[in-house]
Amino acid sequence: MKKNWLKTTATFTMVGEAHLKGRKVNYANLIDNISDEQLAKFGAILSDLSGEAVQKIVVNNSSVIAE
């Protein structure tokens, strides 16, 4: 059996004055094996651009296992 990567997505929950409960920003088609450091750096860029803070990041990896 071989595991083949299909896609990686990330959902950033952003919190600020206009979104006290948070708003979600979704990104699809991320690279395989994206690191926590890369996600944190991208979150910092989003914070700088939006003026909101990143509350959490949810990463989803999709793979298929085939013979």
Secondary structure, DSSP 4 states (H G I P E B T S, - for coil): -EEEEEEEEEEEEEEETTEEEEEEEEEEEEPTT--HHHHHHHHHHHHHHHS-EEEEEEEEEEEEEE-
